Amino acid sequence: MIQNKHQYQVTQNKLKELEQGLVELLKIKETLRPRQFDARKNSLSGMIKTLKQEIVEYESLRKQQNPNQRNRYLTTE
């Protein structure tokens, strides 16, 4: 679970790396045995899915903590 902005940034960077790894894997698909390809693809896809879920959860929690932060200082007449 992402607990702060630093972890959030690290997670986003790792997600980009994994997505790029999946692109690279697809490029070499024909050089791998089907089981090897499927295992690597499933592993990368699983990690990507997990990180995306963590990012969504963190962003959601951040929004709940600061729902109208910039409107806080506005006055109504």
PDB file of N, CA, C and O in Angstrom:
ATOM      1  N   MET A   1       0.841  -1.181   0.000  1.00  0.00           N
ATOM      2  CA  MET A   1       0.000   0.000   0.000  1.00  0.00           C
ATOM      3  C   MET A   1       0.883   1.240   0.000  1.00  0.00           C
ATOM      4  O   MET A   1       1.851   1.329   0.755  1.00  0.00           O
ATOM      5  N   ILE A   2       0.541   2.176  -0.842  1.00  0.00           N
ATOM      6  CA  ILE A   2       1.280   3.431  -0.943  1.00  0.00           C
ATOM      7  C   ILE A   2       0.864   4.328   0.224  1.00  0.00           C
ATOM      8  O   ILE A   2      -0.323   4.538   0.474  1.00  0.00           O
ATOM      9  N   GLN A   3       1.869   4.852   0.934  1.00  0.00           N
ATOM     10  CA  GLN A   3       1.549   5.643   2.113  1.00  0.00           C
ATOM     11  C   GLN A   3       1.967   7.101   2.042  1.00  0.00           C
ATOM     12  O   GLN A   3       1.587   7.894   2.904  1.00  0.00           O
ATOM     13  N   ASN A   4       2.749   7.470   1.020  1.00  0.00           N
ATOM     14  CA  ASN A   4       3.170   8.862   0.920  1.00  0.00           C
ATOM     15  C   ASN A   4       3.521   9.204  -0.527  1.00  0.00           C
ATOM     16  O   ASN A   4       3.537   8.338  -1.401  1.00  0.00           O
ATOM     17  N   LYS A   5       3.802  10.488  -0.758  1.00  0.00           N
ATOM     18  CA  LYS A   5       4.063  10.954  -2.121  1.00  0.00           C
ATOM     19  C   LYS A   5       5.308  10.314  -2.725  1.00  0.00           C
ATOM     20  O   LYS A   5       5.348  10.031  -3.922  1.00  0.00           O
ATOM     21  N   HIS A   6       6.319  10.089  -1.898  1.00  0.00           N
ATOM     22  CA  HIS A   6       7.534   9.451  -2.405  1.00  0.00           C
ATOM     23  C   HIS A   6       7.224   8.046  -2.916  1.00  0.00           C
ATOM     24  O   HIS A   6       7.622   7.687  -4.025  1.00  0.00           O
ATOM     25  N   GLN A   7       6.524   7.259  -2.121  1.00  0.00           N
ATOM     26  CA  GLN A   7       6.149   5.907  -2.535  1.00  0.00           C
ATOM     27  C   GLN A   7       5.262   5.949  -3.775  1.00  0.00           C
ATOM     28  O   GLN A   7       5.354   5.079  -4.641  1.00  0.00           O
ATOM     29  N   TYR A   8       4.419   6.944  -3.854  1.00  0.00           N
ATOM     30  CA  TYR A   8       3.549   7.126  -5.016  1.00  0.00           C
ATOM     31  C   TYR A   8       4.384   7.315  -6.279  1.00  0.00           C
ATOM     32  O   TYR A   8       4.128   6.682  -7.303  1.00  0.00           O
ATOM     33  N   GLN A   9       5.382   8.189  -6.198  1.00  0.00           N
ATOM     34  CA  GLN A   9       6.248   8.452  -7.347  1.00  0.00           C
ATOM     35  C   GLN A   9       7.060   7.209  -7.721  1.00  0.00           C
ATOM     36  O   GLN A   9       7.199   6.888  -8.902  1.00  0.00           O
ATOM     37  N   VAL A  10       7.590   6.516  -6.723  1.00  0.00           N
ATOM     38  CA  VAL A  10       8.351   5.292  -6.976  1.00  0.00           C
ATOM     39  C   VAL A  10       7.462   4.250  -7.652  1.00  0.00           C
ATOM     40  O   VAL A  10       7.892   3.563  -8.580  1.00  0.00           O
ATOM     41  N   THR A  11       6.236   4.140  -7.186  1.00  0.00           N
ATOM     42  CA  THR A  11       5.291   3.175  -7.754  1.00  0.00           C
ATOM     43  C   THR A  11       4.955   3.525  -9.192  1.00  0.00           C
ATOM     44  O   THR A  11       4.876   2.638 -10.043  1.00  0.00           O
ATOM     45  N   GLN A  12       4.758   4.797  -9.475  1.00  0.00           N
ATOM     46  CA  GLN A  12       4.482   5.223 -10.851  1.00  0.00           C
ATOM     47  C   GLN A  12       5.664   4.890 -11.767  1.00  0.00           C
ATOM     48  O   GLN A  12       5.473   4.431 -12.893  1.00  0.00           O
ATOM     49  N   ASN A  13       6.877   5.123 -11.280  1.00  0.00           N
ATOM     50  CA  ASN A  13       8.063   4.815 -12.075  1.00  0.00           C
ATOM     51  C   ASN A  13       8.183   3.311 -12.318  1.00  0.00           C
ATOM     52  O   ASN A  13       8.504   2.881 -13.425  1.00  0.00           O
ATOM     53  N   LYS A  14       7.927   2.525 -11.290  1.00  0.00           N
ATOM     54  CA  LYS A  14       7.994   1.068 -11.432  1.00  0.00           C
ATOM     55  C   LYS A  14       6.937   0.578 -12.418  1.00  0.00           C
ATOM     56  O   LYS A  14       7.197  -0.328 -13.210  1.00  0.00           O
ATOM     57  N   LEU A  15       5.765   1.163 -12.371  1.00  0.00           N
ATOM     58  CA  LEU A  15       4.697   0.806 -13.300  1.00  0.00           C
ATOM     59  C   LEU A  15       5.144   1.051 -14.741  1.00  0.00           C
ATOM     60  O   LEU A  15       4.919   0.216 -15.617  1.00  0.00           O
ATOM     61  N   LYS A  16       5.769   2.186 -14.977  1.00  0.00           N
ATOM     62  CA  LYS A  16       6.259   2.499 -16.325  1.00  0.00           C
ATOM     63  C   LYS A  16       7.296   1.471 -16.772  1.00  0.00           C
ATOM     64  O   LYS A  16       7.287   1.031 -17.922  1.00  0.00           O
ATOM     65  N   GLU A  17       8.184   1.095 -15.861  1.00  0.00           N
ATOM     66  CA  GLU A  17       9.210   0.092 -16.186  1.00  0.00           C
ATOM     67  C   GLU A  17       8.566  -1.248 -16.548  1.00  0.00           C
ATOM     68  O   GLU A  17       8.961  -1.889 -17.522  1.00  0.00           O
ATOM     69  N   LEU A  18       7.588  -1.662 -15.769  1.00  0.00           N
ATOM     70  CA  LEU A  18       6.926  -2.940 -16.026  1.00  0.00           C
ATOM     71  C   LEU A  18       6.155  -2.911 -17.339  1.00  0.00           C
ATOM     72  O   LEU A  18       6.160  -3.889 -18.087  1.00  0.00           O
ATOM     73  N   GLU A  19       5.494  -1.796 -17.619  1.00  0.00           N
ATOM     74  CA  GLU A  19       4.760  -1.677 -18.883  1.00  0.00           C
ATOM     75  C   GLU A  19       5.727  -1.720 -20.068  1.00  0.00           C
ATOM     76  O   GLU A  19       5.429  -2.321 -21.100  1.00  0.00           O
ATOM     77  N   GLN A  20       6.876  -1.082 -19.911  1.00  0.00           N
ATOM     78  CA  GLN A  20       7.881  -1.132 -20.972  1.00  0.00           C
ATOM     79  C   GLN A  20       8.434  -2.555 -21.110  1.00  0.00           C
ATOM     80  O   GLN A  20       8.714  -3.015 -22.217  1.00  0.00           O
ATOM     81  N   GLY A  21       8.585  -3.234 -19.993  1.00  0.00           N
ATOM     82  CA  GLY A  21       9.028  -4.626 -20.027  1.00  0.00           C
ATOM     83  C   GLY A  21       8.049  -5.516 -20.776  1.00  0.00           C
ATOM     84  O   GLY A  21       8.457  -6.434 -21.489  1.00  0.00           O
ATOM     85  N   LEU A  22       6.774  -5.249 -20.617  1.00  0.00           N
ATOM     86  CA  LEU A  22       5.751  -6.013 -21.326  1.00  0.00           C
ATOM     87  C   LEU A  22       5.828  -5.745 -22.827  1.00  0.00           C
ATOM     88  O   LEU A  22       5.674  -6.662 -23.633  1.00  0.00           O
ATOM     89  N   VAL A  23       6.065  -4.501 -23.196  1.00  0.00           N
ATOM     90  CA  VAL A  23       6.230  -4.153 -24.614  1.00  0.00           C
ATOM     91  C   VAL A  23       7.438  -4.893 -25.192  1.00  0.00           C
ATOM     92  O   VAL A  23       7.372  -5.447 -26.288  1.00  0.00           O
ATOM     93  N   GLU A  24       8.529  -4.894 -24.448  1.00  0.00           N
ATOM     94  CA  GLU A  24       9.742  -5.580 -24.909  1.00  0.00           C
ATOM     95  C   GLU A  24       9.517  -7.082 -25.007  1.00  0.00           C
ATOM     96  O   GLU A  24      10.011  -7.727 -25.932  1.00  0.00           O
ATOM     97  N   LEU A  25       8.778  -7.636 -24.066  1.00  0.00           N
ATOM     98  CA  LEU A  25       8.475  -9.066 -24.093  1.00  0.00           C
ATOM     99  C   LEU A  25       7.685  -9.426 -25.345  1.00  0.00           C
ATOM    100  O   LEU A  25       7.941 -10.448 -25.982  1.00  0.00           O
ATOM    101  N   LEU A  26       6.734  -8.584 -25.686  1.00  0.00           N
ATOM    102  CA  LEU A  26       5.930  -8.841 -26.889  1.00  0.00           C
ATOM    103  C   LEU A  26       6.790  -8.833 -28.153  1.00  0.00           C
ATOM    104  O   LEU A  26       6.501  -9.539 -29.119  1.00  0.00           O
ATOM    105  N   LYS A  27       7.854  -8.022 -28.130  1.00  0.00           N
ATOM    106  CA  LYS A  27       8.756  -7.965 -29.286  1.00  0.00           C
ATOM    107  C   LYS A  27       9.536  -9.258 -29.481  1.00  0.00           C
ATOM    108  O   LYS A  27       9.883  -9.609 -30.608  1.00  0.00           O
ATOM    109  N   ILE A  28       9.815  -9.972 -28.384  1.00  0.00           N
ATOM    110  CA  ILE A  28      10.613 -11.199 -28.484  1.00  0.00           C
ATOM    111  C   ILE A  28       9.764 -12.461 -28.330  1.00  0.00           C
ATOM    112  O   ILE A  28      10.288 -13.555 -28.119  1.00  0.00           O
ATOM    113  N   LYS A  29       8.482 -12.297 -28.436  1.00  0.00           N
ATOM    114  CA  LYS A  29       7.557 -13.414 -28.237  1.00  0.00           C
ATOM    115  C   LYS A  29       7.941 -14.641 -29.056  1.00  0.00           C
ATOM    116  O   LYS A  29       7.921 -15.762 -28.546  1.00  0.00           O
ATOM    117  N   GLU A  30       8.283 -14.437 -30.297  1.00  0.00           N
ATOM    118  CA  GLU A  30       8.569 -15.558 -31.199  1.00  0.00           C
ATOM    119  C   GLU A  30       9.846 -16.303 -30.837  1.00  0.00           C
ATOM    120  O   GLU A  30      10.056 -17.427 -31.292  1.00  0.00           O
ATOM    121  N   THR A  31      10.696 -15.693 -30.026  1.00  0.00           N
ATOM    122  CA  THR A  31      11.947 -16.355 -29.649  1.00  0.00           C
ATOM    123  C   THR A  31      11.791 -17.214 -28.401  1.00  0.00           C
ATOM    124  O   THR A  31      12.712 -17.940 -28.025  1.00  0.00           O
ATOM    125  N   LEU A  32      10.637 -17.136 -27.763  1.00  0.00           N
ATOM    126  CA  LEU A  32      10.394 -17.870 -26.522  1.00  0.00           C
ATOM    127  C   LEU A  32       9.447 -19.038 -26.750  1.00  0.00           C
ATOM    128  O   LEU A  32       8.633 -19.039 -27.674  1.00  0.00           O
ATOM    129  N   ARG A  33       9.578 -20.006 -25.900  1.00  0.00           N
ATOM    130  CA  ARG A  33       8.607 -21.094 -25.908  1.00  0.00           C
ATOM    131  C   ARG A  33       7.289 -20.543 -25.371  1.00  0.00           C
ATOM    132  O   ARG A  33       7.285 -19.629 -24.547  1.00  0.00           O
ATOM    133  N   PRO A  34       6.172 -21.099 -25.837  1.00  0.00           N
ATOM    134  CA  PRO A  34       4.866 -20.568 -25.398  1.00  0.00           C
ATOM    135  C   PRO A  34       4.715 -20.502 -23.879  1.00  0.00           C
ATOM    136  O   PRO A  34       4.186 -19.525 -23.350  1.00  0.00           O
ATOM    137  N   ARG A  35       5.172 -21.527 -23.185  1.00  0.00           N
ATOM    138  CA  ARG A  35       5.043 -21.517 -21.719  1.00  0.00           C
ATOM    139  C   ARG A  35       5.897 -20.418 -21.092  1.00  0.00           C
ATOM    140  O   ARG A  35       5.474 -19.763 -20.139  1.00  0.00           O
ATOM    141  N   GLN A  36       7.104 -20.219 -21.632  1.00  0.00           N
ATOM    142  CA  GLN A  36       7.964 -19.153 -21.124  1.00  0.00           C
ATOM    143  C   GLN A  36       7.306 -17.790 -21.329  1.00  0.00           C
ATOM    144  O   GLN A  36       7.255 -16.962 -20.419  1.00  0.00           O
ATOM    145  N   PHE A  37       6.812 -17.580 -22.527  1.00  0.00           N
ATOM    146  CA  PHE A  37       6.172 -16.308 -22.835  1.00  0.00           C
ATOM    147  C   PHE A  37       4.969 -16.082 -21.925  1.00  0.00           C
ATOM    148  O   PHE A  37       4.823 -15.011 -21.337  1.00  0.00           O
ATOM    149  N   ASP A  38       4.111 -17.089 -21.811  1.00  0.00           N
ATOM    150  CA  ASP A  38       2.911 -16.944 -20.984  1.00  0.00           C
ATOM    151  C   ASP A  38       3.261 -16.667 -19.525  1.00  0.00           C
ATOM    152  O   ASP A  38       2.627 -15.832 -18.880  1.00  0.00           O
ATOM    153  N   ALA A  39       4.265 -17.363 -19.008  1.00  0.00           N
ATOM    154  CA  ALA A  39       4.656 -17.167 -17.612  1.00  0.00           C
ATOM    155  C   ALA A  39       5.160 -15.744 -17.387  1.00  0.00           C
ATOM    156  O   ALA A  39       4.773 -15.087 -16.421  1.00  0.00           O
ATOM    157  N   ARG A  40       6.016 -15.278 -18.274  1.00  0.00           N
ATOM    158  CA  ARG A  40       6.552 -13.918 -18.136  1.00  0.00           C
ATOM    159  C   ARG A  40       5.455 -12.869 -18.312  1.00  0.00           C
ATOM    160  O   ARG A  40       5.388 -11.892 -17.567  1.00  0.00           O
ATOM    161  N   LYS A  41       4.607 -13.086 -19.299  1.00  0.00           N
ATOM    162  CA  LYS A  41       3.511 -12.142 -19.559  1.00  0.00           C
ATOM    163  C   LYS A  41       2.560 -12.081 -18.367  1.00  0.00           C
ATOM    164  O   LYS A  41       2.164 -10.999 -17.933  1.00  0.00           O
ATOM    165  N   ASN A  42       2.200 -13.250 -17.842  1.00  0.00           N
ATOM    166  CA  ASN A  42       1.285 -13.285 -16.701  1.00  0.00           C
ATOM    167  C   ASN A  42       1.899 -12.626 -15.473  1.00  0.00           C
ATOM    168  O   ASN A  42       1.209 -11.937 -14.722  1.00  0.00           O
ATOM    169  N   SER A  43       3.190 -12.838 -15.271  1.00  0.00           N
ATOM    170  CA  SER A  43       3.873 -12.224 -14.142  1.00  0.00           C
ATOM    171  C   SER A  43       3.877 -10.698 -14.263  1.00  0.00           C
ATOM    172  O   SER A  43       3.522  -9.991 -13.320  1.00  0.00           O
ATOM    173  N   LEU A  44       4.278 -10.206 -15.423  1.00  0.00           N
ATOM    174  CA  LEU A  44       4.294  -8.755 -15.634  1.00  0.00           C
ATOM    175  C   LEU A  44       2.893  -8.161 -15.536  1.00  0.00           C
ATOM    176  O   LEU A  44       2.696  -7.121 -14.908  1.00  0.00           O
ATOM    177  N   SER A  45       1.934  -8.818 -16.153  1.00  0.00           N
ATOM    178  CA  SER A  45       0.547  -8.319 -16.127  1.00  0.00           C
ATOM    179  C   SER A  45       0.009  -8.266 -14.711  1.00  0.00           C
ATOM    180  O   SER A  45      -0.689  -7.321 -14.345  1.00  0.00           O
ATOM    181  N   GLY A  46       0.327  -9.272 -13.911  1.00  0.00           N
ATOM    182  CA  GLY A  46      -0.125  -9.300 -12.519  1.00  0.00           C
ATOM    183  C   GLY A  46       0.470  -8.168 -11.705  1.00  0.00           C
ATOM    184  O   GLY A  46      -0.226  -7.523 -10.921  1.00  0.00           O
ATOM    185  N   MET A  47       1.768  -7.925 -11.894  1.00  0.00           N
ATOM    186  CA  MET A  47       2.413  -6.840 -11.164  1.00  0.00           C
ATOM    187  C   MET A  47       1.872  -5.489 -11.612  1.00  0.00           C
ATOM    188  O   MET A  47       1.668  -4.599 -10.786  1.00  0.00           O
ATOM    189  N   ILE A  48       1.640  -5.328 -12.895  1.00  0.00           N
ATOM    190  CA  ILE A  48       1.079  -4.082 -13.431  1.00  0.00           C
ATOM    191  C   ILE A  48      -0.307  -3.835 -12.837  1.00  0.00           C
ATOM    192  O   ILE A  48      -0.624  -2.724 -12.412  1.00  0.00           O
ATOM    193  N   LYS A  49      -1.105  -4.861 -12.816  1.00  0.00           N
ATOM    194  CA  LYS A  49      -2.466  -4.732 -12.266  1.00  0.00           C
ATOM    195  C   LYS A  49      -2.417  -4.329 -10.790  1.00  0.00           C
ATOM    196  O   LYS A  49      -3.173  -3.461 -10.354  1.00  0.00           O
ATOM    197  N   THR A  50      -1.531  -4.959 -10.028  1.00  0.00           N
ATOM    198  CA  THR A  50      -1.406  -4.648  -8.604  1.00  0.00           C
ATOM    199  C   THR A  50      -0.985  -3.202  -8.382  1.00  0.00           C
ATOM    200  O   THR A  50      -1.558  -2.508  -7.542  1.00  0.00           O
ATOM    201  N   LEU A  51       0.015  -2.746  -9.130  1.00  0.00           N
ATOM    202  CA  LEU A  51       0.478  -1.369  -8.964  1.00  0.00           C
ATOM    203  C   LEU A  51      -0.587  -0.366  -9.371  1.00  0.00           C
ATOM    204  O   LEU A  51      -0.745   0.667  -8.721  1.00  0.00           O
ATOM    205  N   LYS A  52      -1.318  -0.657 -10.437  1.00  0.00           N
ATOM    206  CA  LYS A  52      -2.402   0.238 -10.849  1.00  0.00           C
ATOM    207  C   LYS A  52      -3.471   0.337  -9.772  1.00  0.00           C
ATOM    208  O   LYS A  52      -4.001   1.418  -9.516  1.00  0.00           O
ATOM    209  N   GLN A  53      -3.789  -0.788  -9.141  1.00  0.00           N
ATOM    210  CA  GLN A  53      -4.781  -0.782  -8.071  1.00  0.00           C
ATOM    211  C   GLN A  53      -4.284   0.049  -6.886  1.00  0.00           C
ATOM    212  O   GLN A  53      -5.049   0.808  -6.290  1.00  0.00           O
ATOM    213  N   GLU A  54      -3.004  -0.098  -6.551  1.00  0.00           N
ATOM    214  CA  GLU A  54      -2.447   0.673  -5.443  1.00  0.00           C
ATOM    215  C   GLU A  54      -2.460   2.170  -5.744  1.00  0.00           C
ATOM    216  O   GLU A  54      -2.743   2.980  -4.862  1.00  0.00           O
ATOM    217  N   ILE A  55      -2.159   2.532  -6.971  1.00  0.00           N
ATOM    218  CA  ILE A  55      -2.173   3.938  -7.367  1.00  0.00           C
ATOM    219  C   ILE A  55      -3.584   4.508  -7.275  1.00  0.00           C
ATOM    220  O   ILE A  55      -3.780   5.600  -6.743  1.00  0.00           O
ATOM    221  N   VAL A  56      -4.554   3.782  -7.784  1.00  0.00           N
ATOM    222  CA  VAL A  56      -5.951   4.230  -7.717  1.00  0.00           C
ATOM    223  C   VAL A  56      -6.392   4.381  -6.258  1.00  0.00           C
ATOM    224  O   VAL A  56      -7.054   5.357  -5.905  1.00  0.00           O
ATOM    225  N   GLU A  57      -6.028   3.424  -5.423  1.00  0.00           N
ATOM    226  CA  GLU A  57      -6.400   3.477  -4.007  1.00  0.00           C
ATOM    227  C   GLU A  57      -5.769   4.696  -3.330  1.00  0.00           C
ATOM    228  O   GLU A  57      -6.441   5.401  -2.577  1.00  0.00           O
ATOM    229  N   TYR A  58      -4.499   4.944  -3.590  1.00  0.00           N
ATOM    230  CA  TYR A  58      -3.820   6.090  -2.989  1.00  0.00           C
ATOM    231  C   TYR A  58      -4.458   7.400  -3.455  1.00  0.00           C
ATOM    232  O   TYR A  58      -4.722   8.289  -2.645  1.00  0.00           O
ATOM    233  N   GLU A  59      -4.701   7.514  -4.756  1.00  0.00           N
ATOM    234  CA  GLU A  59      -5.310   8.730  -5.289  1.00  0.00           C
ATOM    235  C   GLU A  59      -6.697   8.956  -4.695  1.00  0.00           C
ATOM    236  O   GLU A  59      -7.077  10.089  -4.404  1.00  0.00           O
ATOM    237  N   SER A  60      -7.436   7.890  -4.521  1.00  0.00           N
ATOM    238  CA  SER A  60      -8.771   7.995  -3.931  1.00  0.00           C
ATOM    239  C   SER A  60      -8.690   8.475  -2.482  1.00  0.00           C
ATOM    240  O   SER A  60      -9.458   9.340  -2.061  1.00  0.00           O
ATOM    241  N   LEU A  61      -7.766   7.914  -1.736  1.00  0.00           N
ATOM    242  CA  LEU A  61      -7.602   8.330  -0.338  1.00  0.00           C
ATOM    243  C   LEU A  61      -7.158   9.786  -0.243  1.00  0.00           C
ATOM    244  O   LEU A  61      -7.604  10.514   0.644  1.00  0.00           O
ATOM    245  N   ARG A  62      -6.295  10.208  -1.139  1.00  0.00           N
ATOM    246  CA  ARG A  62      -5.841  11.600  -1.148  1.00  0.00           C
ATOM    247  C   ARG A  62      -7.010  12.544  -1.421  1.00  0.00           C
ATOM    248  O   ARG A  62      -7.120  13.600  -0.796  1.00  0.00           O
ATOM    249  N   LYS A  63      -7.871  12.168  -2.342  1.00  0.00           N
ATOM    250  CA  LYS A  63      -9.031  13.009  -2.656  1.00  0.00           C
ATOM    251  C   LYS A  63      -9.981  13.091  -1.471  1.00  0.00           C
ATOM    252  O   LYS A  63     -10.565  14.144  -1.213  1.00  0.00           O
ATOM    253  N   GLN A  64     -10.139  11.986  -0.747  1.00  0.00           N
ATOM    254  CA  GLN A  64     -11.022  11.977   0.421  1.00  0.00           C
ATOM    255  C   GLN A  64     -10.459  12.849   1.534  1.00  0.00           C
ATOM    256  O   GLN A  64     -11.211  13.497   2.261  1.00  0.00           O
ATOM    257  N   GLN A  65      -9.143  12.865   1.665  1.00  0.00           N
ATOM    258  CA  GLN A  65      -8.519  13.669   2.716  1.00  0.00           C
ATOM    259  C   GLN A  65      -8.572  15.154   2.401  1.00  0.00           C
ATOM    260  O   GLN A  65      -8.651  15.974   3.316  1.00  0.00           O
ATOM    261  N   ASN A  66      -8.530  15.518   1.122  1.00  0.00           N
ATOM    262  CA  ASN A  66      -8.521  16.917   0.701  1.00  0.00           C
ATOM    263  C   ASN A  66      -9.616  17.177  -0.330  1.00  0.00           C
ATOM    264  O   ASN A  66      -9.305  17.531  -1.467  1.00  0.00           O
ATOM    265  N   PRO A  67     -10.882  17.013   0.032  1.00  0.00           N
ATOM    266  CA  PRO A  67     -11.950  17.108  -0.965  1.00  0.00           C
ATOM    267  C   PRO A  67     -12.062  18.462  -1.651  1.00  0.00           C
ATOM    268  O   PRO A  67     -12.201  18.519  -2.873  1.00  0.00           O
ATOM    269  N   ASN A  68     -12.007  19.537  -0.905  1.00  0.00           N
ATOM    270  CA  ASN A  68     -12.150  20.872  -1.507  1.00  0.00           C
ATOM    271  C   ASN A  68     -11.089  21.806  -0.963  1.00  0.00           C
ATOM    272  O   ASN A  68     -11.384  22.931  -0.558  1.00  0.00           O
ATOM    273  N   GLN A  69      -9.867  21.341  -0.955  1.00  0.00           N
ATOM    274  CA  GLN A  69      -8.794  22.104  -0.344  1.00  0.00           C
ATOM    275  C   GLN A  69      -8.660  23.501  -0.926  1.00  0.00           C
ATOM    276  O   GLN A  69      -8.485  24.456  -0.170  1.00  0.00           O
ATOM    277  N   ARG A  70      -8.736  23.656  -2.256  1.00  0.00           N
ATOM    278  CA  ARG A  70      -8.570  24.992  -2.793  1.00  0.00           C
ATOM    279  C   ARG A  70      -9.802  25.851  -2.607  1.00  0.00           C
ATOM    280  O   ARG A  70      -9.694  27.076  -2.665  1.00  0.00           O
ATOM    281  N   ASN A  71     -10.972  25.265  -2.386  1.00  0.00           N
ATOM    282  CA  ASN A  71     -12.190  26.043  -2.161  1.00  0.00           C
ATOM    283  C   ASN A  71     -12.339  26.449  -0.694  1.00  0.00           C
ATOM    284  O   ASN A  71     -13.245  27.208  -0.349  1.00  0.00           O
ATOM    285  N   ARG A  72     -11.482  25.963   0.138  1.00  0.00           N
ATOM    286  CA  ARG A  72     -11.567  26.200   1.565  1.00  0.00           C
ATOM    287  C   ARG A  72     -11.488  27.694   1.910  1.00  0.00           C
ATOM    288  O   ARG A  72     -12.109  28.152   2.869  1.00  0.00           O
ATOM    289  N   TYR A  73     -10.726  28.435   1.123  1.00  0.00           N
ATOM    290  CA  TYR A  73     -10.497  29.835   1.436  1.00  0.00           C
ATOM    291  C   TYR A  73     -11.458  30.792   0.712  1.00  0.00           C
ATOM    292  O   TYR A  73     -11.393  32.008   0.891  1.00  0.00           O
ATOM    293  N   LEU A  74     -12.321  30.234  -0.081  1.00  0.00           N
ATOM    294  CA  LEU A  74     -13.296  31.076  -0.781  1.00  0.00           C
ATOM    295  C   LEU A  74     -14.448  31.419   0.155  1.00  0.00           C
ATOM    296  O   LEU A  74     -14.899  30.586   0.941  1.00  0.00           O
ATOM    297  N   THR A  75     -14.905  32.636   0.058  1.00  0.00           N
ATOM    298  CA  THR A  75     -16.057  33.034   0.884  1.00  0.00           C
ATOM    299  C   THR A  75     -17.278  33.135   0.007  1.00  0.00           C
ATOM    300  O   THR A  75     -17.187  33.474  -1.173  1.00  0.00           O
ATOM    301  N   THR A  76     -18.411  32.843   0.584  1.00  0.00           N
ATOM    302  CA  THR A  76     -19.663  32.954  -0.145  1.00  0.00           C
ATOM    303  C   THR A  76     -20.413  34.166   0.331  1.00  0.00           C
ATOM    304  O   THR A  76     -20.361  34.518   1.509  1.00  0.00           O
ATOM    305  N   GLU A  77     -21.098  34.795  -0.562  1.00  0.00           N
ATOM    306  CA  GLU A  77     -21.876  35.986  -0.195  1.00  0.00           C
ATOM    307  C   GLU A  77     -23.332  35.716  -0.303  1.00  0.00           C
ATOM    308  O   GLU A  77     -24.145  36.600  -0.035  1.00  0.00           O
TER     309      GLU A  77
END
